[in-house]
Amino acid sequence: METIDIAQIAANAADAVRGEDVVLLEMKEVSLIADYFMICHGTSERQVQAIARRIKEKAEEAGVEVKRMEGMEQSRWVLVDLGDVVCHVFHIDERRYYNLERLWGDAPQVEPVFSQES
């Protein structure tokens, strides 16, 4: 499976549980950290947890190993590491504060393709 496919699975999973402002950044040319960042936010800690759990669930269903999840305890910024795709699930306040899209402004954005079945 291509890394863009994994990124799209994550984006669809976030969208399915009302993750807001889902963004995919192609990191291949700007960082060694990952090929893609998926960034989204929720408006409550409970929603942030639900988004992160859905991403983990859908990745595992697709046969993608979830390397680790961090931040679930406080649910202000949860990182779901899918190897070459790193998912950042923020609480809206943290997303505004850290503004990863601006920080990684050199990374091209990829339009997520949302399906109805996630």
All heavy atoms as an XYZ file, in Angstrom:
943
protein
N       0.842     -1.172      0.000
C       0.000      0.000      0.000
C       0.892      1.243      0.000
O       1.871      1.318      0.739
C      -0.897     -0.023      1.248
C      -1.807      1.163      1.358
S      -2.923      1.142      2.790
C      -3.762     -0.399      2.592
N       0.552      2.202     -0.827
C       1.311      3.454     -0.929
C       1.040      4.331      0.296
O      -0.041      4.273      0.888
C       0.898      4.216     -2.189
C       1.172      3.478     -3.484
C       2.653      3.379     -3.793
O       3.381      4.369     -3.539
O       3.079      2.315     -4.273
N       2.003      5.170      0.631
C       1.816      6.024      1.803
C       0.674      7.028      1.611
O      -0.002      7.370      2.579
C       3.113      6.765      2.181
O       3.604      7.482      1.056
C       4.156      5.802      2.693
N       0.424      7.475      0.389
C      -0.707      8.377      0.165
C      -2.022      7.669      0.487
O      -2.960      8.290      0.996
C      -0.711      8.975     -1.270
C      -1.831     10.018     -1.436
C      -0.852      7.877     -2.321
C      -1.758     11.210     -0.524
N      -2.084      6.367      0.218
C      -3.290      5.601      0.544
C      -3.501      5.539      2.058
O      -4.629      5.655      2.540
C      -3.208      4.186     -0.032
C      -3.111      4.184     -1.547
O      -3.745      5.052     -2.189
O      -2.390      3.323     -2.084
N      -2.421      5.371      2.796
C      -2.502      5.352      4.260
C      -2.952      6.722      4.770
O      -3.807      6.815      5.662
C      -1.151      4.938      4.881
C      -0.790      3.508      4.450
C      -1.182      5.067      6.404
C       0.628      3.098      4.767
N      -2.400      7.779      4.187
C      -2.800      9.137      4.576
C      -4.287      9.363      4.304
O      -4.995      9.968      5.117
C      -1.947     10.168      3.837
N      -4.771      8.856      3.182
C      -6.187      9.006      2.842
C      -7.071      8.197      3.796
O      -8.161      8.653      4.171
C      -6.444      8.588      1.390
C      -5.842      9.513      0.363
C      -6.562     10.851      0.231
O      -7.562     11.129      0.867
N      -6.042     11.705     -0.630
N      -6.620      7.026      4.204
C      -7.363      6.231      5.189
C      -7.492      7.027      6.483
O      -8.571      7.103      7.077
C      -6.673      4.871      5.430
C      -6.860      3.958      4.218
C      -7.190      4.197      6.708
C      -5.991      2.718      4.234
N      -6.403      7.625      6.921
C      -6.427      8.429      8.146
C      -7.356      9.630      7.999
O      -8.144      9.935      8.908
C      -5.012      8.882      8.502
N      -7.280     10.305      6.871
C      -8.136     11.478      6.629
C      -9.608     11.080      6.634
O     -10.445     11.765      7.235
C      -7.757     12.142      5.310
N      -9.929      9.979      5.993
C     -11.314      9.503      5.962
C     -11.795      9.096      7.350
O     -12.946      9.356      7.719
C     -11.459      8.336      4.985
C     -11.763      8.806      3.592
O     -12.882      9.160      3.294
N     -10.743      8.842      2.747
N     -10.921      8.453      8.110
C     -11.291      8.048      9.468
C     -11.594      9.278     10.323
O     -12.583      9.298     11.063
C     -10.166      7.214     10.087
N     -10.766     10.296     10.212
C     -10.990     11.532     10.973
C     -12.292     12.198     10.540
O     -13.092     12.627     11.373
C      -9.814     12.490     10.786
N     -12.518     12.261      9.246
C     -13.722     12.897      8.718
C     -14.986     12.159      9.168
O     -16.006     12.782      9.454
C     -13.649     12.948      7.190
C     -14.833     13.657      6.572
O     -14.992     14.870      6.799
O     -15.610     12.992      5.858
N     -14.904     10.852      9.273
C     -16.073     10.037      9.625
C     -16.586     10.325     11.031
O     -17.760     10.111     11.314
C     -15.749      8.550      9.479
N     -15.708     10.799     11.911
C     -16.132     11.129     13.279
C     -16.030     12.639     13.505
O     -15.752     13.100     14.604
C     -15.358     10.321     14.346
C     -15.800      8.869     14.337
C     -13.865     10.424     14.159
N     -16.255     13.362     12.438
C     -16.354     14.824     12.458
C     -15.081     15.540     12.866
O     -15.119     16.579     13.537
C     -17.522     15.277     13.307
C     -18.845     14.751     12.789
C     -19.987     15.331     13.565
N     -21.226     14.638     13.266
C     -22.106     15.038     12.358
N     -21.881     16.110     11.660
N     -23.202     14.353     12.161
N     -13.924     14.955     12.471
C     -12.678     15.696     12.605
C     -12.777     16.923     11.708
O     -13.280     16.833     10.585
N     -12.354     18.055     12.188
C     -12.539     19.297     11.452
C     -11.251     19.751     10.768
O     -10.157     19.526     11.263
C     -13.060     20.374     12.402
C     -14.434     20.014     12.956
C     -15.051     21.117     13.781
O     -14.741     22.297     13.544
O     -15.849     20.784     14.664
N     -11.444     20.411      9.637
C     -10.356     21.017      8.857
C      -9.220     20.010      8.635
O      -8.086     20.237      9.025
C      -9.855     22.278      9.547
C      -9.007     23.150      8.626
O      -9.043     22.942      7.399
O      -8.292     24.027      9.147
N      -9.545     18.881      8.009
C      -8.575     17.816      7.746
C      -7.628     18.269      6.643
O      -8.054     18.681      5.560
C      -9.278     16.506      7.339
C      -8.254     15.427      7.022
C     -10.239     16.046      8.428
N      -6.325     18.210      6.941
C      -5.290     18.646      6.009
C      -4.269     17.529      5.855
O      -3.875     16.896      6.840
C      -4.586     19.925      6.540
C      -3.392     20.302      5.694
C      -5.563     21.075      6.641
N      -3.826     17.294      4.622
C      -2.719     16.382      4.348
C      -1.550     17.200      3.828
O      -1.709     17.950      2.862
C      -3.109     15.336      3.305
C      -4.179     14.328      3.686
C      -4.479     13.410      2.496
C      -3.738     13.506      4.879
N      -0.393     17.063      4.473
C       0.822     17.724      4.008
C       1.777     16.665      3.488
O       2.057     15.678      4.176
C       1.499     18.491      5.144
C       0.736     19.635      5.791
C       1.579     20.255      6.907
C       0.347     20.680      4.763
N       2.276     16.870      2.293
C       3.277     15.960      1.733
C       4.647     16.414      2.224
O       5.132     17.484      1.860
C       3.235     15.973      0.208
C       4.178     14.966     -0.398
C       4.085     14.903     -1.912
O       3.085     15.369     -2.481
O       5.046     14.381     -2.515
N       5.261     15.595      3.062
C       6.491     15.967      3.758
C       7.762     15.427      3.096
O       8.858     15.714      3.556
C       6.418     15.453      5.204
C       5.214     15.935      5.981
S       5.141     17.711      6.172
C       6.541     17.983      7.246
N       7.620     14.681      2.020
C       8.754     13.968      1.423
C       9.956     14.862      1.132
O      11.088     14.466      1.355
C       8.320     13.288      0.126
C       7.332     12.181      0.312
C       6.872     11.638     -1.022
C       5.758     10.649     -0.863
N       5.245     10.185     -2.137
N       9.720     16.063      0.628
C      10.820     16.938      0.221
C      11.260     17.907      1.306
O      12.254     18.612      1.131
C      10.410     17.734     -1.024
C      10.041     16.874     -2.221
C      11.195     16.001     -2.711
O      12.345     16.501     -2.733
O      10.944     14.838     -3.059
N      10.520     17.964      2.436
C      10.853     18.964      3.448
C      11.283     18.377      4.793
O      11.777     19.108      5.644
C       9.674     19.947      3.678
C       9.416     20.775      2.440
C       8.419     19.237      4.113
N      11.096     17.066      4.987
C      11.435     16.475      6.271
C      11.702     14.981      6.122
O      11.117     14.323      5.270
C      10.274     16.685      7.251
O      10.529     16.025      8.457
N      12.550     14.484      6.986
C      12.806     13.045      7.031
C      11.860     12.331      8.005
O      11.884     11.109      8.110
C      14.255     12.778      7.458
C      15.335     13.343      6.527
C      16.714     13.139      7.132
C      15.243     12.696      5.164
N      11.037     13.087      8.699
C      10.158     12.528      9.729
C       9.142     11.562      9.141
O       8.912     10.484      9.672
C       9.425     13.661     10.483
C      10.439     14.520     11.239
C       8.385     13.103     11.437
C       9.854     15.787     11.836
N       8.506     11.972      8.047
C       7.429     11.169      7.465
C       7.206     11.602      6.026
O       7.651     12.667      5.613
C       6.139     11.348      8.273
N       6.474     10.780      5.271
C       6.077     11.158      3.910
C       4.880     12.096      3.937
O       4.752     12.977      3.095
C       5.720      9.918      3.087
C       6.934      9.076      2.735
O       8.083      9.534      2.944
O       6.730      7.952      2.247
N       3.969     11.878      4.922
C       2.762     12.701      5.029
C       2.449     12.997      6.487
O       2.670     12.153      7.361
C       1.539     11.994      4.414
C       1.636     11.861      2.924
C       2.192     10.725      2.352
C       1.195     12.875      2.078
C       2.312     10.599      0.980
C       1.314     12.756      0.703
C       1.868     11.620      0.164
O       1.988     11.506     -1.194
N       1.937     14.193      6.719
C       1.289     14.542      7.978
C      -0.196     14.671      7.683
O      -0.589     15.301      6.698
C       1.755     15.901      8.508
C       3.054     15.901      9.264
C       3.541     17.107      9.745
C       3.792     14.757      9.497
C       4.734     17.165     10.443
C       4.988     14.803     10.194
C       5.460     16.015     10.677
N      -1.019     14.081      8.525
C      -2.451     14.325      8.491
C      -2.742     15.148      9.734
O      -2.351     14.771     10.845
C      -3.235     13.010      8.518
C      -4.726     13.120      8.191
S      -5.830     13.777      9.454
C      -5.520     12.747     10.841
N      -3.386     16.289      9.547
C      -3.677     17.201     10.649
C      -5.173     17.467     10.660
O      -5.773     17.713      9.612
C      -2.913     18.529     10.486
C      -1.408     18.275     10.351
C      -3.212     19.472     11.650
C      -0.611     19.483      9.899
N      -5.755     17.414     11.852
C      -7.160     17.777     12.017
C      -7.366     18.194     13.463
O      -6.446     18.120     14.271
C      -8.088     16.628     11.628
S      -8.053     15.240     12.768
N      -8.595     18.607     13.770
C      -8.886     18.946     15.166
C     -10.305     18.568     15.546
O     -11.161     18.365     14.683
C      -8.626     20.433     15.452
C      -9.606     21.373     14.821
N      -9.394     21.950     13.593
C     -10.807     21.834     15.243
C     -10.412     22.738     13.288
N     -11.297     22.685     14.272
N     -10.481     18.477     16.848
C     -11.795     18.296     17.441
C     -12.050     19.442     18.399
O     -11.133     20.185     18.758
N     -13.288     19.580     18.815
C     -13.643     20.710     19.668
C     -13.751     20.341     21.143
O     -14.032     21.204     21.970
C     -14.976     21.342     19.199
O     -15.972     20.330     19.170
C     -14.819     21.944     17.806
N     -13.503     19.075     21.469
C     -13.490     18.638     22.869
C     -12.480     17.499     23.007
O     -12.096     16.870     22.020
C     -14.878     18.155     23.304
O     -15.192     16.934     22.657
N     -12.076     17.238     24.243
C     -11.136     16.144     24.489
C     -11.743     14.803     24.067
O     -11.064     13.959     23.499
C     -10.730     16.100     25.970
C      -9.796     17.204     26.393
C     -10.500     18.512     26.761
O     -11.755     18.592     26.688
O      -9.786     19.468     27.113
N     -13.028     14.636     24.340
C     -13.711     13.387     23.966
C     -13.677     13.192     22.443
O     -13.453     12.085     21.955
C     -15.146     13.401     24.479
C     -15.901     12.152     24.076
C     -17.245     12.099     24.729
N     -17.031     11.441     26.017
C     -17.896     11.414     26.988
N     -19.049     12.018     26.871
N     -17.638     10.779     28.107
N     -13.905     14.252     21.696
C     -13.883     14.139     20.240
C     -12.470     13.847     19.732
O     -12.290     13.041     18.823
C     -14.432     15.405     19.588
C     -14.548     15.255     18.076
C     -14.998     16.520     17.381
O     -14.905     17.612     17.930
N     -15.476     16.364     16.161
N     -11.480     14.476     20.331
C     -10.085     14.202     19.956
C      -9.774     12.724     20.159
O      -9.177     12.076     19.293
C      -9.117     15.113     20.745
C      -7.673     14.671     20.566
C      -9.285     16.572     20.317
N     -10.201     12.163     21.280
C      -9.989     10.738     21.541
C     -10.703      9.877     20.510
O     -10.141      8.892     20.016
C     -10.488     10.370     22.940
C      -9.645     10.893     24.056
C     -10.233     10.578     25.419
O     -11.383     10.156     25.549
N      -9.431     10.789     26.457
N     -11.937     10.235     20.177
C     -12.711      9.455     19.211
C     -12.045      9.474     17.840
O     -11.989      8.445     17.156
C     -14.136      9.993     19.113
N     -11.523     10.613     17.443
C     -10.845     10.721     16.149
C      -9.602      9.838     16.138
O      -9.384      9.064     15.205
C     -10.477     12.185     15.840
C     -11.739     13.042     15.663
C      -9.593     12.269     14.592
C     -11.476     14.542     15.704
N      -8.787      9.940     17.177
C      -7.555      9.147     17.243
C      -7.860      7.651     17.253
O      -7.204      6.868     16.556
C      -6.744      9.544     18.473
N      -8.866      7.250     18.026
C      -9.243      5.825     18.065
C      -9.728      5.347     16.704
O      -9.420      4.230     16.281
C     -10.310      5.580     19.132
C      -9.754      5.477     20.537
C     -10.752      4.898     21.520
N     -11.953      5.699     21.649
C     -12.126      6.676     22.532
N     -11.171      6.974     23.373
N     -13.262      7.348     22.569
N     -10.483      6.181     16.002
C     -11.001      5.804     14.675
C      -9.854      5.650     13.679
O      -9.856      4.728     12.864
C     -12.015      6.844     14.200
C     -12.662      6.526     12.878
C     -13.510      5.247     12.982
N     -14.271      5.058     11.773
C     -15.590      4.978     11.744
N     -16.299      5.055     12.850
N     -16.201      4.802     10.604
N      -8.880      6.548     13.729
C      -7.717      6.430     12.844
C      -6.994      5.116     13.117
O      -6.664      4.374     12.194
C      -6.771      7.633     13.020
C      -7.432      8.914     12.489
C      -5.432      7.385     12.327
C      -6.709     10.193     12.867
N      -6.758      4.803     14.391
C      -6.083      3.552     14.768
C      -6.878      2.349     14.258
O      -6.309      1.438     13.644
C      -5.933      3.492     16.282
C      -5.273      2.228     16.807
C      -5.196      2.260     18.336
C      -4.425      1.095     18.906
N      -5.071     -0.198     18.760
N      -8.174      2.360     14.491
C      -9.045      1.251     14.084
C      -9.009      1.039     12.567
O      -8.836     -0.092     12.093
C     -10.471      1.567     14.542
C     -11.539      0.636     14.056
C     -12.929      1.181     14.430
O     -13.137      1.517     15.607
O     -13.784      1.258     13.530
N      -9.164      2.103     11.795
C      -9.202      1.988     10.337
C      -7.831      1.613      9.771
O      -7.741      0.865      8.787
C      -9.726      3.272      9.698
C     -11.206      3.492      9.947
C     -12.018      2.359      9.336
C     -13.488      2.515      9.523
N     -14.248      1.430      8.890
N      -6.764      2.110     10.375
C      -5.419      1.733      9.927
C      -5.196      0.245     10.140
O      -4.736     -0.469      9.237
C      -4.368      2.557     10.663
N      -5.554     -0.253     11.312
C      -5.373     -1.677     11.605
C      -6.233     -2.539     10.691
O      -5.771     -3.591     10.220
C      -5.677     -1.952     13.076
C      -4.620     -1.396     13.995
C      -4.944     -1.515     15.472
O      -6.129     -1.737     15.829
O      -4.004     -1.387     16.276
N      -7.461     -2.107     10.404
C      -8.317     -2.855      9.476
C      -7.680     -2.955      8.096
O      -7.885     -3.942      7.387
C      -9.691     -2.184      9.346
C     -10.611     -2.414     10.502
C     -11.931     -1.689     10.347
O     -12.249     -1.191      9.240
O     -12.665     -1.603     11.356
N      -6.916     -1.930      7.716
C      -6.254     -1.912      6.405
C      -4.903     -2.627      6.434
O      -4.201     -2.674      5.424
C      -6.077     -0.467      5.932
N      -4.539     -3.171      7.586
C      -3.273     -3.883      7.700
C      -2.079     -2.987      7.946
O      -0.931     -3.398      7.786
N      -2.321     -1.758      8.375
C      -1.247     -0.802      8.657
C      -0.907     -0.883     10.142
O      -1.794     -0.813     10.994
C      -1.684      0.640      8.297
C      -0.606      1.642      8.678
C      -2.032      0.735      6.822
N       0.371     -1.034     10.428
C       0.815     -1.114     11.816
C       0.786      0.270     12.452
O       1.332      1.227     11.914
C       2.233     -1.675     11.894
C       2.779     -1.734     13.298
C       4.237     -2.134     13.360
O       4.837     -2.416     12.311
O       4.779     -2.146     14.484
N       0.151      0.359     13.603
C       0.178      1.593     14.385
C       1.394      1.494     15.298
O       1.428      0.682     16.218
C      -1.117      1.777     15.202
C      -1.043      3.040     16.051
C      -2.327      1.807     14.273
N       2.406      2.291     14.999
C       3.664      2.198     15.735
C       3.505      2.681     17.166
O       4.053      2.094     18.084
C       4.736      2.989     15.022
C       4.902      2.538     13.568
C       6.314      2.243     13.245
C       6.451      1.851     11.799
N       6.609      0.436     11.637
N       2.765      3.785     17.339
C       2.483      4.271     18.692
C       1.423      5.360     18.639
O       1.177      5.961     17.606
C       3.738      4.779     19.383
C       4.284      6.056     18.800
C       5.487      6.550     19.614
N       5.856      7.853     19.107
C       6.974      8.132     18.483
N       7.866      7.193     18.303
N       7.224      9.347     18.059
N       0.817      5.575     19.794
C      -0.128      6.682     19.995
C       0.310      7.398     21.257
O       0.583      6.753     22.264
C      -1.558      6.172     20.160
C      -2.194      5.702     18.885
S      -3.875      5.085     19.123
C      -4.749      6.558     19.607
N       0.362      8.706     21.185
C       0.754      9.494     22.351
C      -0.232     10.629     22.555
O      -0.745     11.188     21.592
C       2.154     10.086     22.149
C       3.240      9.055     22.043
C       4.617      9.673     21.860
O       4.747     10.905     21.953
O       5.552      8.910     21.604
N      -0.483     10.952     23.816
C      -1.304     12.101     24.144
C      -2.752     11.801     24.459
O      -3.532     12.723     24.687
N      -3.136     10.529     24.491
C      -4.542     10.176     24.730
C      -5.000     10.567     26.140
O      -6.172     10.861     26.340
C      -4.774      8.682     24.513
C      -4.796      8.253     23.064
S      -6.210      8.871     22.146
C      -7.471      7.718     22.676
N      -4.084     10.592     27.101
C      -4.467     10.875     28.481
C      -5.099     12.262     28.605
O      -6.139     12.425     29.223
C      -3.259     10.787     29.426
C      -2.536      9.458     29.410
C      -1.596      9.318     28.218
O      -0.975     10.318     27.780
O      -1.511      8.208     27.689
N      -4.454     13.260     28.017
C      -4.965     14.622     28.136
C      -5.775     15.046     26.919
O      -6.567     15.964     26.994
C      -3.822     15.586     28.392
C      -3.169     15.281     29.722
C      -2.013     16.199     30.034
O      -1.557     16.957     29.193
N      -1.537     16.114     31.253
N      -5.545     14.384     25.804
C      -6.326     14.585     24.574
C      -6.366     16.035     24.107
O      -7.395     16.538     23.680
C      -7.740     14.031     24.748
O      -7.675     12.667     25.047
N      -5.228     16.672     24.165
C      -5.106     18.028     23.644
C      -4.361     18.002     22.306
O      -4.606     18.818     21.444
C      -4.383     18.940     24.637
C      -5.042     19.027     25.993
C      -6.401     19.648     25.982
N      -6.349     21.062     25.658
C      -7.391     21.858     25.590
N      -8.593     21.378     25.813
N      -7.262     23.123     25.277
N      -3.417     17.055     22.177
C      -2.695     16.825     20.929
C      -2.333     15.345     20.930
O      -1.453     14.907     21.656
C      -1.457     17.697     20.857
C      -0.598     17.515     19.638
C      -0.751     16.643     18.595
C       0.579     18.262     19.333
N       0.247     16.807     17.677
C       1.083     17.794     18.097
C       1.256     19.277     19.974
C       2.235     18.316     17.510
C       2.411     19.794     19.385
C       2.884     19.311     18.159
N      -3.032     14.568     20.134
C      -2.767     13.133     20.054
C      -2.018     12.862     18.756
O      -2.421     13.305     17.683
C      -4.073     12.301     20.100
C      -3.767     10.817     19.942
C      -4.821     12.565     21.397
N      -0.926     12.149     18.885
C      -0.127     11.761     17.737
C      -0.358     10.279     17.480
O      -0.230      9.460     18.400
C       1.351     12.021     18.025
C       2.291     11.748     16.866
C       3.265     12.899     16.723
C       3.020     10.455     17.067
N      -0.741      9.942     16.248
C      -0.913      8.549     15.840
C       0.157      8.285     14.780
O       0.109      8.836     13.684
C      -2.328      8.279     15.277
C      -2.484      6.804     14.934
C      -3.411      8.731     16.259
N       1.132      7.463     15.140
C       2.274      7.189     14.268
C       1.982      5.941     13.439
O       1.921      4.831     13.963
C       3.521      6.994     15.122
C       4.785      6.781     14.312
O       4.709      6.622     13.078
O       5.873      6.768     14.927
N       1.806      6.154     12.139
C       1.567      5.049     11.208
C       2.806      4.803     10.347
O       2.707      4.348      9.216
C       0.349      5.367     10.326
C      -0.947      5.692     11.053
C      -2.037      6.062     10.043
C      -1.387      4.537     11.926
N       3.971      5.106     10.874
C       5.210      4.920     10.128
C       5.487      6.134      9.259
O       5.870      7.184      9.764
N       5.282      5.994      7.965
C       5.542      7.091      7.040
C       4.412      8.114      6.987
O       4.494      9.091      6.252
C       5.805      6.542      5.631
C       7.136      5.809      5.554
O       8.070      6.203      6.278
O       7.234      4.839      4.782
N       3.370      7.882      7.756
C       2.268      8.840      7.900
C       2.101      9.120      9.390
O       1.913      8.200     10.174
C       0.951      8.296      7.312
C      -0.192      9.273      7.551
C       1.109      7.992      5.830
N       2.199     10.383      9.747
C       2.026     10.787     11.144
C       0.768     11.642     11.232
O       0.635     12.636     10.520
C       3.255     11.558     11.671
C       3.023     12.025     13.100
C       4.500     10.684     11.593
N      -0.145     11.226     12.096
C      -1.425     11.918     12.250
C      -1.385     12.766     13.520
O      -1.055     12.265     14.590
C      -2.560     10.906     12.353
S      -2.619      9.768     10.956
N      -1.717     14.029     13.357
C      -1.770     14.978     14.465
C      -3.233     15.338     14.683
O      -3.840     16.001     13.836
C      -0.976     16.244     14.138
C       0.464     15.985     13.843
N       1.423     15.982     14.829
C       1.108     15.708     12.683
C       2.608     15.728     14.282
N       2.437     15.553     12.978
N      -3.779     14.892     15.800
C      -5.175     15.178     16.124
C      -5.158     16.159     17.296
O      -4.788     15.799     18.405
C      -5.953     13.900     16.489
C      -7.411     14.227     16.748
C      -5.809     12.837     15.395
N      -5.542     17.376     17.014
C      -5.476     18.445     17.994
C      -6.832     18.764     18.590
O      -7.866     18.594     17.937
C      -5.005     19.748     17.317
C      -3.556     19.793     16.959
C      -3.145     19.511     15.668
C      -2.610     20.153     17.893
C      -1.807     19.586     15.319
C      -1.270     20.235     17.556
C      -0.871     19.946     16.257
N      -6.814     19.297     19.805
C      -7.940     20.071     20.304
C      -7.830     21.409     19.575
O      -6.725     21.883     19.286
C      -7.826     20.270     21.820
C      -8.999     20.954     22.418
N      -9.159     22.318     22.331
C     -10.068     20.472     23.092
C     -10.283     22.649     22.937
N     -10.862     21.548     23.407
N      -8.936     22.041     19.262
C      -8.921     23.250     18.446
C      -7.980     24.328     19.009
O      -7.279     25.000     18.247
C     -10.345     23.807     18.227
C     -10.315     24.939     17.192
C     -10.988     24.223     19.538
C     -11.676     25.369     16.711
N      -7.925     24.470     20.321
C      -7.064     25.503     20.917
C      -5.588     25.223     20.649
O      -4.816     26.128     20.323
C      -7.304     25.599     22.425
C      -8.723     26.017     22.769
O      -9.364     26.707     21.944
O      -9.196     25.652     23.865
N      -5.185     23.963     20.783
C      -3.790     23.596     20.522
C      -3.458     23.729     19.043
O      -2.349     24.118     18.684
C      -3.511     22.175     21.003
C      -3.055     22.070     22.433
C      -4.088     22.531     23.443
O      -5.301     22.525     23.158
O      -3.686     22.923     24.537
N      -4.411     23.410     18.198
C      -4.141     23.544     16.759
C      -3.850     24.998     16.405
O      -2.934     25.286     15.651
C      -5.302     23.026     15.925
C      -4.947     23.046     14.435
C      -5.937     22.335     13.607
N      -5.474     22.205     12.238
C      -6.180     21.642     11.307
N      -7.362     21.132     11.581
N      -5.716     21.558     10.075
N      -4.644     25.891     16.932
C      -4.404     27.321     16.677
C      -3.047     27.759     17.221
O      -2.343     28.528     16.588
C      -5.507     28.158     17.310
C      -6.823     28.043     16.600
C      -7.882     28.882     17.294
N      -9.174     28.717     16.665
C     -10.318     28.726     17.309
N     -10.340     28.920     18.625
N     -11.447     28.567     16.662
N      -2.691     27.259     18.394
C      -1.437     27.655     19.029
C      -0.215     27.142     18.259
O       0.700     27.892     17.951
C      -1.392     27.159     20.479
C      -0.126     27.537     21.188
C       0.043     28.820     21.695
C       0.906     26.614     21.342
C       1.219     29.177     22.339
C       2.076     26.965     21.989
C       2.234     28.246     22.483
O       3.401     28.589     23.104
N      -0.199     25.837     17.939
C       0.973     25.237     17.296
C       1.017     25.487     15.796
O       2.102     25.541     15.222
C       1.048     23.741     17.594
C       1.405     23.476     19.030
C       0.443     23.061     19.935
C       2.698     23.675     19.492
C       0.762     22.832     21.261
C       3.035     23.449     20.819
C       2.061     23.035     21.699
O       2.390     22.818     23.006
N      -0.125     25.591     15.148
C      -0.231     25.950     13.733
C       0.805     25.224     12.861
O       1.646     25.853     12.211
C      -0.118     27.465     13.580
C      -0.645     27.941     12.251
O      -1.017     27.153     11.393
N      -0.670     29.247     12.073
N       0.743     23.900     12.859
C       1.713     23.103     12.094
C       1.699     23.412     10.604
O       2.726     23.301      9.942
C       1.452     21.605     12.294
C       1.771     21.018     13.660
C       1.630     19.511     13.621
C       3.139     21.416     14.146
N       0.539     23.797     10.075
C       0.470     24.126      8.658
C       1.394     25.297      8.331
O       2.053     25.319      7.295
C      -0.962     24.461      8.225
C      -1.922     23.299      8.329
C      -2.704     23.276      9.636
O      -2.138     23.561     10.715
O      -3.907     22.963      9.581
N       1.466     26.275      9.221
C       2.367     27.412      9.007
C       3.817     26.991      9.248
O       4.714     27.349      8.489
C       1.997     28.580      9.916
C       2.821     29.837      9.637
C       2.426     31.006     10.514
N       2.455     30.747     11.942
C       3.568     30.694     12.680
N       4.740     30.857     12.124
N       3.491     30.461     13.966
N       4.036     26.214     10.313
C       5.385     25.754     10.642
C       5.996     24.971      9.486
O       7.168     25.135      9.153
C       5.344     24.888     11.905
C       6.676     24.322     12.385
C       7.593     25.441     12.836
C       6.438     23.337     13.520
N       5.187     24.119      8.845
C       5.635     23.320      7.715
C       5.077     23.906      6.413
O       4.629     23.185      5.531
C       5.198     21.866      7.880
C       5.876     21.197      9.033
C       5.362     20.958     10.263
C       7.211     20.695      9.068
N       6.284     20.336     11.059
C       7.435     20.163     10.356
C       8.256     20.656      8.139
C       8.645     19.597     10.734
C       9.460     20.069      8.521
C       9.642     19.553      9.797
N       5.132     25.214      6.297
C       4.551     25.919      5.158
C       5.152     25.549      3.817
O       4.533     25.780      2.773
N       6.366     24.994      3.805
C       7.004     24.589      2.546
C       6.433     23.279      2.009
O       6.662     22.930      0.851
C       8.513     24.408      2.738
C       9.224     25.711      3.029
O       8.623     26.787      2.818
O      10.380     25.658      3.487
N       5.703     22.563      2.838
C       5.155     21.266      2.428
C       3.890     21.481      1.597
O       2.987     22.197      2.016
C       4.835     20.417      3.647
N       3.820     20.861      0.428
C       2.603     20.998     -0.372
C       1.422     20.283      0.287
O       1.582     19.223      0.901
C       2.950     20.332     -1.706
C       4.253     19.642     -1.523
C       4.853     20.083     -0.242
N       0.240     20.892      0.170
C      -0.974     20.253      0.670
C      -1.545     19.346     -0.405
O      -1.534     19.679     -1.579
C      -2.015     21.289      1.075
C      -1.665     22.003      2.349
C      -2.834     22.773      2.944
O      -3.991     22.522      2.602
N      -2.528     23.702      3.813
N      -2.033     18.190      0.038
C      -2.688     17.226     -0.825
C      -4.169     17.234     -0.448
O      -4.499     17.168      0.737
C      -2.102     15.808     -0.644
C      -2.842     14.788     -1.486
C      -0.609     15.810     -0.952
N      -5.016     17.306     -1.431
C      -6.459     17.336     -1.167
C      -6.934     15.960     -0.715
O      -6.786     14.983     -1.446
C      -7.207     17.757     -2.438
C      -8.638     18.128     -2.213
C      -8.803     19.375     -1.347
O      -7.974     20.296     -1.438
O      -9.775     19.395     -0.581
N      -7.498     15.859      0.493
C      -8.052     14.556      0.912
C      -9.257     14.186      0.059
O     -10.033     15.062     -0.332
C      -8.478     14.780      2.362
C      -8.009     16.133      2.748
C      -7.652     16.868      1.513
N      -9.379     12.902     -0.235
C     -10.539     12.402     -0.970
C     -11.380     11.650      0.048
O     -10.974     10.613      0.553
C     -10.110     11.479     -2.131
C     -11.334     10.927     -2.840
C      -9.177     12.209     -3.080
N     -12.563     12.199      0.344
C     -13.409     11.614      1.371
C     -14.399     10.650      0.754
O     -15.015     10.959     -0.263
C     -14.134     12.705      2.161
C     -13.202     13.605      2.903
C     -13.114     14.951      2.588
C     -12.385     13.109      3.916
C     -12.249     15.786      3.271
C     -11.519     13.940      4.588
C     -11.448     15.285      4.276
N     -14.552      9.497      1.395
C     -15.547      8.526      0.969
C     -16.656      8.475      2.006
O     -16.488      8.929      3.124
C     -14.914      7.138      0.800
O     -14.525      6.629      2.057
N     -17.759      7.890      1.648
C     -18.907      7.805      2.551
C     -18.846      6.575      3.456
O     -19.628      6.449      4.374
C     -20.200      7.776      1.733
C     -20.405      9.003      0.899
C     -20.448     10.276      1.748
O     -21.057     10.302      2.805
N     -19.777     11.321      1.303
N     -17.900      5.661      3.227
C     -17.924      4.398      3.958
C     -16.977      4.306      5.133
O     -16.893      3.288      5.782
C     -17.638      3.244      2.989
C     -16.412      3.463      2.140
C     -16.321      2.481      1.000
O     -17.194      2.514      0.132
O     -15.387      1.684      1.016
N     -16.238      5.339      5.464
C     -15.325      5.277      6.605
C     -16.101      5.404      7.865
O     -15.794      5.149      8.910
C     -14.279      6.379      6.526
O     -13.364      6.081      5.525
